[in-house]
Amino acid sequence: MKINYVTKISLLCVVCLLILPVTSVAVEIKSMVIGEQLKKKKQSESNKYLTAKEAYDVISMNPDRILFIDVRTRAEVEFVGWAPVVDAVIPYMTNDFDEWDEKKHRYQKIINGDFPIVFEELVASKGFNINTPIIFMCRSGTRSSKAATLATKLGYTQAYTMVDGFEGDKAKEGADKGHRVVNGWKNSGAPWSYKLDGNKILFDQ
């Protein structure tokens, strides 16, 4: 049986649609967050922001088309908890236990020099590319903004920062003043756990 030219083209289009990677399909991401209204330390060069609730909704609807990265330290994910739906934990900063920050009453944090290497290896291993939506999450939105800015400098076009982070912002008054109970992944009703998956925890390697 002979196949005419039009039929050949139609079959070719069908085959192309079947083999296209899932990352080629656009993901619609909407947010109510206005970058200019955020504190400077939470703003990123990508100017793309999501609340924890918005992030969970978009991840739930597009589980295989979005990369979700937790950039907190290993101590934070172990003792504070984590979101099991993250693709990986890659600390943007690590603790320097030899240096004490008197102003912040904690140990100093230093940039994890391997972060961009491990990050890009993860992107490649997932079959994603520079146009894949990537959501970064830290404790409360500062380190994630830095990670989003770094990703933008590396050429990624859809680097989002979760502005309220995993723990959320501190209450400014009331019985919970000074505690992170205002918003954030942990306070939003999104799933979280103390039980970690070691296969998803990537550090300086």
Beta strands, then each sheet from edge to edge (+ up, - down):
strand 1: 49-50
strand 2: 67-70
strand 3: 88-89
strand 4: 93-101
strand 5: 106-111
strand 6: 134-137
strand 7: 159-162
sheet 1: 1+ 7+ 6+ 2+ 3+
sheet 2: 4+ 5-
end
